[in-house]
Structures are given as C-alpha cells and as structure tokens.
Amino acid sequence: MQSEVKASIKGHKVLTGTVTGDKMDKTIVVKVMSLDKHPVYKKIIRKHNSFKAHDEKNSAKIGDTVRIIATRPLSKHKRWRLIEVVGK
C-alpha cells in the first residue's frame, strides 16, 4: 500500500504512486494513495487519485512504484511527468 508523498522540486509538486496502466504510447496512469482523517468521526480514510503522466521512454510497467512531478499541460489529460521508477 503506497502512501501519498508530497515533496517539492523548485516549487513543483512531486507524488509517489503505483502504475495501473501503461497501454498508451508514452503515457502511464499512476494511482496515488493518501490517508486523511474524517472531519467529524476522526477515522482514517484511504483516498486515491489517478493521474496520467508522460513517460518518454516507456520505461514504467504495471505494478511499478514511480515518482511523478507536476508540469505544464502536455495534452488534454496529462499534467504530470515521470521522474523515476522507484521500484519494480
């Protein structure tokens, strides 16, 4: 289970997640998990978001753990770029 990792590289948001799709050319789908506390009941809730990220070399495969960084809009849905593959 991956937890959302927020970091910053020169003001750009960096997230860590798991690749859930790699069928598109030079594009991967990354699922980023986060843990939040419910405002009333104080229970920890798992949330997830999916982001499409640019993968120039098609190096990431399904199940890999990757780091992505926010970038300018590259297409209709792509706003992220692959930095590195953390784990296979």
N, CA, C and O atoms as a Tinker XYZ file with bonds, in Angstrom:
   352  protein
     1  N      0.839000   -1.178000    0.000000    73     2
     2  CA     0.000000    0.000000    0.000000    64     1     3
     3  C      0.884000    1.241000    0.000000    63     2     4     5
     4  O      1.714000    1.422000    0.891000    81     3
     5  N      0.703000    2.086000   -0.995000    73     3     6
     6  CA     1.516000    3.278000   -1.108000    64     5     7
     7  C      0.800000    4.455000   -0.469000    63     6     8     9
     8  O     -0.414000    4.603000   -0.604000    81     7
     9  N      1.536000    5.267000    0.207000    73     7    10
    10  CA     1.008000    6.474000    0.805000    64     9    11
    11  C      1.479000    7.660000   -0.023000    63    10    12    13
    12  O      2.582000    7.652000   -0.570000    81    11
    13  N      0.641000    8.669000   -0.109000    73    11    14
    14  CA     0.988000    9.846000   -0.897000    64    13    15
    15  C      2.176000   10.552000   -0.269000    63    14    16    17
    16  O      2.185000   10.819000    0.933000    81    15
    17  N      3.172000   10.853000   -1.082000    73    15    18
    18  CA     4.350000   11.554000   -0.610000    64    17    19
    19  C      4.408000   12.883000   -1.342000    63    18    20    21
    20  O      4.609000   12.926000   -2.556000    81    19
    21  N      4.231000   13.967000   -0.599000    73    19    22
    22  CA     4.295000   15.285000   -1.203000    64    21    23
    23  C      5.665000   15.871000   -0.937000    63    22    24    25
    24  O      6.108000   15.953000    0.209000    81    23
    25  N      6.320000   16.271000   -1.987000    73    23    26
    26  CA     7.613000   16.919000   -1.873000    64    25    27
    27  C      7.605000   18.061000   -2.877000    63    26    28    29
    28  O      6.608000   18.277000   -3.565000    81    27
    29  N      8.683000   18.775000   -2.963000    73    27    30
    30  CA     8.746000   19.898000   -3.872000    64    29    31
    31  C     10.120000   19.969000   -4.512000    63    30    32    33
    32  O     11.144000   19.872000   -3.835000    81    31
    33  N     10.127000   20.139000   -5.815000    73    31    34
    34  CA    11.365000   20.392000   -6.538000    64    33    35
    35  C     11.166000   21.719000   -7.245000    63    34    36    37
    36  O     10.462000   21.789000   -8.252000    81    35
    37  N     11.782000   22.775000   -6.724000    73    35    38
    38  CA    11.651000   24.127000   -7.268000    64    37    39
    39  C     10.197000   24.540000   -7.423000    63    38    40    41
    40  O      9.813000   25.113000   -8.443000    81    39
    41  N      9.389000   24.250000   -6.409000    73    39    42
    42  CA     8.006000   24.683000   -6.408000    64    41    43
    43  C      7.035000   23.763000   -7.099000    63    42    44    45
    44  O      5.834000   24.030000   -7.066000    81    43
    45  N      7.493000   22.678000   -7.734000    73    43    46
    46  CA     6.601000   21.737000   -8.397000    64    45    47
    47  C      6.262000   20.599000   -7.443000    63    46    48    49
    48  O      7.123000   20.122000   -6.704000    81    47
    49  N      5.014000   20.169000   -7.462000    73    47    50
    50  CA     4.566000   19.098000   -6.579000    64    49    51
    51  C      5.081000   17.756000   -7.101000    63    50    52    53
    52  O      5.029000   17.486000   -8.301000    81    51
    53  N      5.572000   16.926000   -6.197000    73    51    54
    54  CA     6.072000   15.590000   -6.529000    64    53    55
    55  C      5.247000   14.574000   -5.758000    63    54    56    57
    56  O      5.055000   14.717000   -4.550000    81    55
    57  N      4.748000   13.530000   -6.456000    73    55    58
    58  CA     3.948000   12.482000   -5.834000    64    57    59
    59  C      4.564000   11.121000   -6.113000    63    58    60    61
    60  O      5.268000   10.941000   -7.106000    81    59
    61  N      4.297000   10.170000   -5.238000    73    59    62
    62  CA     4.734000    8.795000   -5.417000    64    61    63
    63  C      3.499000    7.916000   -5.490000    63    62    64    65
    64  O      2.590000    8.038000   -4.669000    81    63
    65  N      3.469000    7.018000   -6.489000    73    63    66
    66  CA     2.307000    6.151000   -6.653000    64    65    67
    67  C      2.655000    4.891000   -7.412000    63    66    68    69
    68  O      3.820000    4.629000   -7.711000    81    67
    69  N      1.631000    4.116000   -7.720000    73    67    70
    70  CA     1.784000    2.840000   -8.404000    64    69    71
    71  C      1.186000    2.939000   -9.798000    63    70    72    73
    72  O      0.112000    3.512000   -9.982000    81    71
    73  N      1.888000    2.375000  -10.783000    73    71    74
    74  CA     1.408000    2.392000  -12.165000    64    73    75
    75  C      0.269000    1.378000  -12.298000    63    74    76    77
    76  O      0.428000    0.206000  -11.960000    81    75
    77  N     -0.883000    1.846000  -12.797000    73    75    78
    78  CA    -2.027000    0.961000  -13.002000    64    77    79
    79  C     -2.331000    0.758000  -14.476000    63    78    80    81
    80  O     -3.137000   -0.107000  -14.817000    81    79
    81  N     -1.707000    1.533000  -15.365000    73    79    82
    82  CA    -1.940000    1.369000  -16.797000    64    81    83
    83  C     -0.753000    1.861000  -17.597000    63    82    84    85
    84  O     -0.185000    2.910000  -17.293000    81    83
    85  N     -0.372000    1.100000  -18.629000    73    83    86
    86  CA     0.741000    1.506000  -19.493000    64    85    87
    87  C      0.463000    1.182000  -20.963000    63    86    88    89
    88  O      1.401000    1.049000  -21.749000    81    87
    89  N     -0.797000    1.054000  -21.340000    73    87    90
    90  CA    -1.130000    0.650000  -22.701000    64    89    91
    91  C     -0.992000    1.774000  -23.716000    63    90    92    93
    92  O     -0.856000    1.500000  -24.908000    81    91
    93  N     -1.022000    3.017000  -23.285000    73    91    94
    94  CA    -0.873000    4.139000  -24.209000    64    93    95
    95  C      0.597000    4.381000  -24.509000    63    94    96    97
    96  O      1.465000    4.040000  -23.705000    81    95
    97  N      0.875000    4.969000  -25.663000    73    95    98
    98  CA     2.250000    5.263000  -26.049000    64    97    99
    99  C      2.731000    6.497000  -25.291000    63    98   100   101
   100  O      2.107000    7.556000  -25.360000    81    99
   101  N      3.833000    6.358000  -24.571000    73    99   102
   102  CA     4.475000    7.429000  -23.812000    64   101   103
   103  C      3.582000    8.010000  -22.712000    63   102   104   105
   104  O      3.773000    9.152000  -22.296000    81   103
   105  N      2.619000    7.233000  -22.249000    73   103   106
   106  CA     1.728000    7.684000  -21.175000    64   105   107
   107  C      1.500000    6.537000  -20.197000    63   106   108   109
   108  O      1.315000    5.389000  -20.600000    81   107
   109  N      1.516000    6.864000  -18.906000    73   107   110
   110  CA     1.181000    5.892000  -17.875000    64   109   111
   111  C      0.084000    6.477000  -16.997000    63   110   112   113
   112  O     -0.069000    7.695000  -16.903000    81   111
   113  N     -0.677000    5.595000  -16.354000    73   111   114
   114  CA    -1.686000    6.004000  -15.384000    64   113   115
   115  C     -1.147000    5.628000  -14.008000    63   114   116   117
   116  O     -0.818000    4.469000  -13.755000    81   115
   117  N     -1.060000    6.617000  -13.125000    73   115   118
   118  CA    -0.474000    6.421000  -11.799000    64   117   119
   119  C     -1.554000    6.624000  -10.747000    63   118   120   121
   120  O     -2.239000    7.647000  -10.736000    81   119
   121  N     -1.703000    5.635000   -9.857000    73   119   122
   122  CA    -2.656000    5.710000   -8.749000    64   121   123
   123  C     -1.901000    6.155000   -7.504000    63   122   124   125
   124  O     -0.956000    5.496000   -7.071000    81   123
   125  N     -2.324000    7.274000   -6.934000    73   123   126
   126  CA    -1.679000    7.836000   -5.756000    64   125   127
   127  C     -2.628000    7.716000   -4.576000    63   126   128   129
   128  O     -3.741000    8.240000   -4.613000    81   127
   129  N     -2.189000    7.026000   -3.529000    73   127   130
   130  CA    -2.996000    6.824000   -2.325000    64   129   131
   131  C     -2.669000    7.913000   -1.301000    63   130   132   133
   132  O     -1.530000    8.371000   -1.204000    81   131
   133  N     -3.687000    8.317000   -0.542000    73   131   134
   134  CA    -3.459000    9.269000    0.545000    64   133   135
   135  C     -4.318000    8.867000    1.736000    63   134   136   137
   136  O     -5.344000    8.205000    1.578000    81   135
   137  N     -3.900000    9.263000    2.901000    73   135   138
   138  CA    -4.632000    8.992000    4.135000    64   137   139
   139  C     -5.110000   10.322000    4.707000    63   138   140   141
   140  O     -4.316000   11.241000    4.907000    81   139
   141  N     -6.412000   10.419000    4.971000    73   139   142
   142  CA    -6.989000   11.615000    5.560000    64   141   143
   143  C     -7.827000   11.227000    6.765000    63   142   144   145
   144  O     -8.316000   10.102000    6.862000    81   143
   145  N     -7.986000   12.164000    7.671000    73   143   146
   146  CA    -8.825000   11.933000    8.843000    64   145   147
   147  C    -10.204000   12.528000    8.574000    63   146   148   149
   148  O    -10.320000   13.663000    8.112000    81   147
   149  N    -11.243000   11.757000    8.867000    73   147   150
   150  CA   -12.611000   12.241000    8.680000    64   149   151
   151  C    -12.848000   13.432000    9.608000    63   150   152   153
   152  O    -12.499000   13.367000   10.787000    81   151
   153  N    -13.437000   14.521000    9.096000    73   151   154
   154  CA   -13.560000   15.728000    9.920000    64   153   155
   155  C    -14.442000   15.566000   11.158000    63   154   156   157
   156  O    -14.208000   16.237000   12.164000    81   155
   157  N    -15.444000   14.697000   11.110000    73   155   158
   158  CA   -16.352000   14.533000   12.248000    64   157   159
   159  C    -15.981000   13.312000   13.077000    63   158   160   161
   160  O    -15.860000   13.399000   14.299000    81   159
   161  N    -15.796000   12.157000   12.400000    73   159   162
   162  CA   -15.610000   10.896000   13.120000    64   161   163
   163  C    -14.161000   10.568000   13.436000    63   162   164   165
   164  O    -13.890000    9.622000   14.175000    81   163
   165  N    -13.231000   11.330000   12.892000    73   163   166
   166  CA   -11.787000   11.194000   13.176000    64   165   167
   167  C    -11.207000    9.851000   12.751000    63   166   168   169
   168  O    -10.109000    9.495000   13.178000    81   167
   169  N    -11.919000    9.105000   11.923000    73   167   170
   170  CA   -11.407000    7.832000   11.433000    64   169   171
   171  C    -10.495000    8.094000   10.236000    63   170   172   173
   172  O    -10.748000    8.999000    9.441000    81   171
   173  N     -9.437000    7.299000   10.112000    73   171   174
   174  CA    -8.520000    7.430000    8.988000    64   173   175
   175  C     -9.177000    6.833000    7.742000    63   174   176   177
   176  O     -9.638000    5.692000    7.758000    81   175
   177  N     -9.213000    7.617000    6.670000    73   175   178
   178  CA    -9.833000    7.195000    5.418000    64   177   179
   179  C     -8.773000    7.146000    4.335000    63   178   180   181
   180  O     -7.982000    8.078000    4.190000    81   179
   181  N     -8.756000    6.053000    3.568000    73   179   182
   182  CA    -7.857000    5.943000    2.424000    64   181   183
   183  C     -8.535000    6.532000    1.204000    63   182   184   185
   184  O     -9.668000    6.174000    0.881000    81   183
   185  N     -7.845000    7.432000    0.530000    73   183   186
   186  CA    -8.348000    8.010000   -0.705000    64   185   187
   187  C     -7.323000    7.749000   -1.797000    63   186   188   189
   188  O     -6.144000    7.545000   -1.511000    81   187
   189  N     -7.771000    7.756000   -3.048000    73   187   190
   190  CA    -6.824000    7.600000   -4.144000    64   189   191
   191  C     -7.246000    8.459000   -5.322000    63   190   192   193
   192  O     -8.433000    8.693000   -5.550000    81   191
   193  N     -6.256000    8.920000   -6.061000    73   191   194
   194  CA    -6.467000    9.675000   -7.287000    64   193   195
   195  C     -5.633000    9.020000   -8.381000    63   194   196   197
   196  O     -4.576000    8.450000   -8.110000    81   195
   197  N     -6.111000    9.106000   -9.607000    73   195   198
   198  CA    -5.352000    8.602000  -10.749000    64   197   199
   199  C     -4.894000    9.780000  -11.580000    63   198   200   201
   200  O     -5.669000   10.692000  -11.866000    81   199
   201  N     -3.626000    9.756000  -11.966000    73   199   202
   202  CA    -3.047000   10.806000  -12.788000    64   201   203
   203  C     -2.442000   10.183000  -14.031000    63   202   204   205
   204  O     -1.850000    9.105000  -13.962000    81   203
   205  N     -2.585000   10.855000  -15.174000    73   203   206
   206  CA    -1.891000   10.430000  -16.385000    64   205   207
   207  C     -0.571000   11.193000  -16.435000    63   206   208   209
   208  O     -0.537000   12.413000  -16.271000    81   207
   209  N      0.511000   10.458000  -16.664000    73   207   210
   210  CA     1.840000   11.056000  -16.656000    64   209   211
   211  C      2.586000   10.712000  -17.930000    63   210   212   213
   212  O      2.378000    9.648000  -18.514000    81   211
   213  N      3.452000   11.611000  -18.358000    73   211   214
   214  CA     4.247000   11.419000  -19.567000    64   213   215
   215  C      5.461000   10.557000  -19.243000    63   214   216   217
   216  O      6.221000   10.858000  -18.323000    81   215
   217  N      5.636000    9.485000  -20.006000    73   215   218
   218  CA     6.759000    8.552000  -19.847000    64   217   219
   219  C      7.463000    8.458000  -21.191000    63   218   220   221
   220  O      7.103000    7.628000  -22.025000    81   219
   221  N      8.461000    9.299000  -21.404000    73   219   222
   222  CA     9.118000    9.437000  -22.710000    64   221   223
   223  C      9.693000    8.132000  -23.230000    63   222   224   225
   224  O      9.593000    7.851000  -24.424000    81   223
   225  N     10.295000    7.325000  -22.356000    73   223   226
   226  CA    10.986000    6.102000  -22.798000    64   225   227
   227  C     10.155000    4.840000  -22.631000    63   226   228   229
   228  O     10.660000    3.744000  -22.871000    81   227
   229  N      8.900000    4.961000  -22.228000    73   227   230
   230  CA     8.043000    3.803000  -21.949000    64   229   231
   231  C      8.722000    2.826000  -20.992000    63   230   232   233
   232  O      8.673000    1.613000  -21.196000    81   231
   233  N      9.357000    3.363000  -19.943000    73   231   234
   234  CA    10.148000    2.527000  -19.035000    64   233   235
   235  C      9.323000    1.943000  -17.891000    63   234   236   237
   236  O      9.705000    0.913000  -17.337000    81   235
   237  N      8.215000    2.560000  -17.524000    73   235   238
   238  CA     7.412000    2.088000  -16.394000    64   237   239
   239  C      6.397000    1.051000  -16.856000    63   238   240   241
   240  O      5.795000    1.193000  -17.920000    81   239
   241  N      6.214000    0.017000  -16.057000    73   239   242
   242  CA     5.258000   -1.056000  -16.343000    64   241   243
   243  C      4.246000   -1.151000  -15.215000    63   242   244   245
   244  O      4.450000   -0.576000  -14.145000    81   243
   245  N      3.165000   -1.869000  -15.444000    73   243   246
   246  CA     2.111000   -2.020000  -14.441000    64   245   247
   247  C      2.691000   -2.638000  -13.167000    63   246   248   249
   248  O      3.411000   -3.635000  -13.224000    81   247
   249  N      2.373000   -2.040000  -12.023000    73   247   250
   250  CA     2.844000   -2.528000  -10.735000    64   249   251
   251  C      4.083000   -1.817000  -10.230000    63   250   252   253
   252  O      4.428000   -1.968000   -9.058000    81   251
   253  N      4.767000   -1.046000  -11.067000    73   251   254
   254  CA     5.959000   -0.322000  -10.629000    64   253   255
   255  C      5.570000    0.836000   -9.725000    63   254   256   257
   256  O      4.495000    1.417000   -9.872000    81   255
   257  N      6.453000    1.168000   -8.787000    73   255   258
   258  CA     6.296000    2.355000   -7.962000    64   257   259
   259  C      7.109000    3.470000   -8.605000    63   258   260   261
   260  O      8.297000    3.301000   -8.879000    81   259
   261  N      6.464000    4.615000   -8.846000    73   259   262
   262  CA     7.113000    5.701000   -9.583000    64   261   263
   263  C      6.930000    7.026000   -8.858000    63   262   264   265
   264  O      6.053000    7.177000   -8.008000    81   263
   265  N      7.790000    7.990000   -9.220000    73   263   266
   266  CA     7.656000    9.368000   -8.752000    64   265   267
   267  C      7.310000   10.231000   -9.949000    63   266   268   269
   268  O      7.945000   10.128000  -10.999000    81   267
   269  N      6.290000   11.096000   -9.794000    73   267   270
   270  CA     5.876000   11.985000  -10.873000    64   269   271
   271  C      5.918000   13.428000  -10.383000    63   270   272   273
   272  O      5.791000   13.691000   -9.188000    81   271
   273  N      6.098000   14.354000  -11.312000    73   271   274
   274  CA     6.194000   15.771000  -10.977000    64   273   275
   275  C      5.194000   16.548000  -11.819000    63   274   276   277
   276  O      4.963000   16.221000  -12.983000    81   275
   277  N      4.603000   17.577000  -11.226000    73   275   278
   278  CA     3.652000   18.427000  -11.940000    64   277   279
   279  C      4.399000   19.225000  -13.001000    63   278   280   281
   280  O      5.524000   19.676000  -12.782000    81   279
   281  N      3.754000   19.391000  -14.155000    73   279   282
   282  CA     4.379000   20.110000  -15.260000    64   281   283
   283  C      3.301000   20.867000  -16.029000    63   282   284   285
   284  O      2.131000   20.840000  -15.647000    81   283
   285  N      3.679000   21.526000  -17.084000    73   283   286
   286  CA     2.711000   22.243000  -17.912000    64   285   287
   287  C      1.791000   21.229000  -18.590000    63   286   288   289
   288  O      2.141000   20.051000  -18.672000    81   287
   289  N      0.630000   21.655000  -19.077000    73   287   290
   290  CA    -0.249000   20.715000  -19.767000    64   289   291
   291  C      0.420000   20.151000  -21.027000    63   290   292   293
   292  O      0.845000   20.902000  -21.905000    81   291
   293  N      0.505000   18.825000  -21.100000    73   291   294
   294  CA     1.119000   18.167000  -22.253000    64   293   295
   295  C      0.071000   17.672000  -23.232000    63   294   296   297
   296  O      0.365000   17.511000  -24.416000    81   295
   297  N     -1.137000   17.428000  -22.767000    73   295   298
   298  CA    -2.254000   17.041000  -23.624000    64   297   299
   299  C     -3.537000   17.347000  -22.852000    63   298   300   301
   300  O     -3.504000   18.056000  -21.846000    81   299
   301  N     -4.654000   16.819000  -23.318000    73   299   302
   302  CA    -5.935000   17.116000  -22.677000    64   301   303
   303  C     -5.955000   16.682000  -21.212000    63   302   304   305
   304  O     -6.503000   17.391000  -20.368000    81   303
   305  N     -5.364000   15.522000  -20.898000    73   303   306
   306  CA    -5.406000   14.994000  -19.536000    64   305   307
   307  C     -4.044000   14.897000  -18.856000    63   306   308   309
   308  O     -3.987000   14.704000  -17.642000    81   307
   309  N     -2.957000   15.023000  -19.594000    73   307   310
   310  CA    -1.631000   14.854000  -18.993000    64   309   311
   311  C     -1.113000   16.165000  -18.419000    63   310   312   313
   312  O     -0.908000   17.141000  -19.140000    81   311
   313  N     -0.904000   16.166000  -17.093000    73   311   314
   314  CA    -0.345000   17.327000  -16.402000    64   313   315
   315  C      0.849000   16.928000  -15.535000    63   314   316   317
   316  O      1.342000   17.734000  -14.747000    81   315
   317  N      1.313000   15.684000  -15.679000    73   315   318
   318  CA     2.384000   15.148000  -14.854000    64   317   319
   319  C      3.442000   14.510000  -15.751000    63   318   320   321
   320  O      3.156000   14.133000  -16.887000    81   319
   321  N      4.663000   14.392000  -15.236000    73   319   322
   322  CA     5.764000   13.784000  -15.964000    64   321   323
   323  C      6.491000   12.813000  -15.038000    63   322   324   325
   324  O      6.644000   13.076000  -13.845000    81   323
   325  N      6.931000   11.707000  -15.590000    73   323   326
   326  CA     7.661000   10.701000  -14.816000    64   325   327
   327  C      9.060000   11.206000  -14.482000    63   326   328   329
   328  O      9.784000   11.675000  -15.361000    81   327
   329  N      9.439000   11.109000  -13.205000    73   327   330
   330  CA    10.811000   11.457000  -12.788000    64   329   331
   331  C     11.670000   10.198000  -12.785000    63   330   332   333
   332  O     12.714000   10.132000  -13.435000    81   331
   333  N     11.193000    9.184000  -12.024000    73   331   334
   334  CA    11.984000    7.962000  -11.890000    64   333   335
   335  C     11.085000    6.795000  -11.507000    63   334   336   337
   336  O      9.996000    6.967000  -10.960000    81   335
   337  N     11.579000    5.613000  -11.811000    73   335   338
   338  CA    10.932000    4.378000  -11.361000    64   337   339
   339  C     11.622000    3.987000  -10.062000    63   338   340   341
   340  O     12.808000    3.656000  -10.061000    81   339
   341  N     10.878000    4.025000   -8.945000    73   339   342
   342  CA    11.457000    3.763000   -7.630000    64   341   343
   343  C     11.642000    2.282000   -7.399000    63   342   344   345
   344  O     12.691000    1.859000   -6.913000    81   343
   345  N     10.633000    1.477000   -7.742000    73   343   346
   346  CA    10.713000    0.032000   -7.526000    64   345   347
   347  C      9.946000   -0.717000   -8.571000    63   346   348   349
   348  O      8.947000   -0.231000   -9.101000    81   347
   349  N     10.420000   -1.911000   -8.867000    73   347   350
   350  CA     9.754000   -2.759000   -9.856000    64   349   351
   351  C      8.750000   -3.655000   -9.178000    63   350   352
   352  O      8.083000   -4.448000   -9.843000    81   351
